[in-house]
Amino acid sequence: MKTAVSIPDDIFERAERLASQGRRSRSEVYAAALDEYLARHAQDEVTDAMNRVCGKVGGTDDAFLAAAGRRVLADTEW
């Protein structure tokens, strides 16, 4: 889909340089940037999706699984 938008000159010039350096089209750069922006600002969608998956999987009271999960989380660098 084609659309027209207005952006500040300095952002346009930076995007042009990025496109040129990466040998990508202007459209590819703008589409990737917008996709990344939307992903970062759609936190509710991610949370809702995770909640749906967790609801389908169901819960178990497996002591071994709980202990293993805590161990993995404790060993993970955040």
Helices and strands as residue ranges (DSSP letters): H 9-21, H 26-40, H 43-57, H 63-75
